[in-house]
């Protein structure tokens, strides 16, 4: 049985727990923005949403408005690789980074490498990769070290921190 997205989201935030309040959150491949909005609703100080599809940008903005979280959010309408460069140039740093790239496109490792290369994860921060349970992720990517993996039906969450 495949767990619902809500069940995976609940498990994710149960694991992250006390790291969320007051954190800066980066939601990559944001889709509808549900993960970043959940972080904001649990007390994140601010969130940046990155999504390349125009139709999803409208949904994210609408969801932020409906939830009253628009004032704590920045929405970037661009490809994740370009957004990582931009955020790096701006000197942005995040406590928590979540990435859920399309399962059929292999952007997980290159995105983790970009996070490390541009120094986007604060010391003590956590980057979480959502993938299919059969997807193989390396134990280390350019200085980011995997320290935990959890499987929920067909979904796997992999947790990375700075070495």
C-alpha positions in Angstrom: 0.0 0.0 0.0 1.3 3.4 -1.0 1.2 6.0 1.9 -0.6 9.2 1.2 1.4 12.4 0.7 -0.1 13.6 4.0 1.2 10.6 5.8 4.7 11.2 4.5 4.5 14.9 5.3 3.4 14.1 8.9 6.3 11.6 9.3 8.7 14.2 7.9 7.7 16.9 10.4 7.6 14.4 13.3 11.3 13.6 12.5 12.2 17.3 12.1 10.3 18.2 15.2 12.0 21.0 17.2 14.2 22.0 14.2 11.3 23.7 12.5 10.2 26.6 14.9 12.2 29.7 14.0 14.1 28.0 11.1 14.7 29.3 7.5 13.2 26.8 5.1 14.0 26.1 1.4 11.4 24.1 -0.6 12.9 23.0 -3.9 10.7 21.6 -6.7 7.9 23.0 -4.5 4.9 21.8 -6.5 1.9 23.2 -4.7 4.1 24.4 -1.8 2.5 22.1 0.8 5.8 21.2 2.5 7.0 24.8 2.9 3.6 26.0 4.0 3.5 23.2 6.6 6.9 24.4 7.8 5.6 27.9 8.1 2.5 26.7 9.9 4.7 24.9 12.4 6.6 28.1 13.2 9.3 28.5 10.5 10.5 32.1 10.4 10.5 32.2 6.7 10.4 30.0 3.6 11.6 30.2 0.0 9.7 28.2 -2.6 11.4 27.3 -5.9 9.2 26.0 -8.8 9.7 26.2 -12.5 6.1 25.5 -13.7 4.0 28.7 -14.0 0.8 26.9 -13.2 2.3 25.7 -9.9 3.5 29.2 -9.0 -0.1 30.4 -9.1 -1.1 27.6 -6.8 1.7 28.3 -4.3 0.8 32.0 -4.2 -2.8 31.2 -3.7 -2.1 28.7 -1.0 0.2 31.2 0.8 -2.5 33.8 0.7 -5.3 31.4 1.9 -3.1 30.3 4.8 -2.0 33.8 5.7 1.6 32.9 5.2 2.5 35.1 2.2 4.3 37.6 4.3 6.8 35.0 5.4 7.5 33.6 2.0 9.4 34.2 -1.2 8.4 32.4 -4.4 11.0 32.0 -7.1 9.7 31.0 -10.6 12.7 29.4 -12.0 14.6 26.2 -12.5 16.1 24.8 -9.3 19.7 24.8 -10.6 19.4 28.5 -11.5 17.8 29.3 -8.1 20.6 27.6 -6.3 23.1 29.9 -8.1 21.0 33.0 -7.3 20.5 32.1 -3.6 24.3 31.4 -3.3 25.1 34.7 -4.9 22.8 36.4 -2.4 24.5 34.6 0.5 21.3 32.8 1.5 21.6 30.2 4.2 18.9 27.7 5.4 18.3 25.6 8.4 16.1 23.1 6.6 16.1 22.3 2.8 13.5 19.9 1.3 13.8 18.6 -2.2 11.3 16.5 -4.0 12.4 16.4 -7.7 10.3 14.5 -10.2 11.0 10.8 -9.6 11.6 10.1 -13.3 14.2 12.9 -13.6 17.5 12.5 -11.8 18.0 15.8 -10.1 18.6 14.6 -6.6 22.4 14.3 -6.6 23.0 17.4 -8.7 20.7 19.4 -6.5 22.5 18.2 -3.3 25.8 19.1 -4.9 24.5 22.6 -5.7 23.3 23.0 -2.1 26.8 22.1 -0.9 28.7 24.1 -3.6 26.8 27.3 -2.9 26.9 26.8 0.9 23.1 27.0 1.3 22.9 24.7 4.3 23.7 26.3 7.7 26.0 24.4 10.0 23.7 22.0 11.9 21.1 22.3 9.2 19.4 19.4 7.5 18.6 18.7 3.8 15.9 16.1 3.1 15.5 14.3 -0.2 12.2 12.6 -1.1 12.6 9.8 -3.6 11.2 6.4 -4.6 12.2 3.6 -2.2 14.2 1.8 -4.8 16.2 4.9 -5.7 19.8 4.6 -4.6 21.3 7.8 -3.0 25.0 8.1 -2.1 26.0 8.3 1.5 27.9 11.5 0.8 27.6 14.3 -1.8 30.2 17.1 -1.9 30.5 17.3 1.9 26.8 16.6 2.7 26.6 13.3 4.6 23.5 11.1 4.8 22.7 10.3 8.4 19.2 8.8 8.2 16.8 7.2 5.8 13.1 6.3 6.4 10.8 4.4 4.1 7.1 4.9 3.9 5.5 2.5 1.3 7.0 3.5 -2.0 8.5 6.7 -0.7 11.9 7.2 0.9 13.2 10.2 2.9 16.9 10.7 3.1 18.4 13.1 5.6 21.8 14.9 5.0 23.8 17.3 7.1 27.1 19.1 6.6 30.2 16.9 7.4 
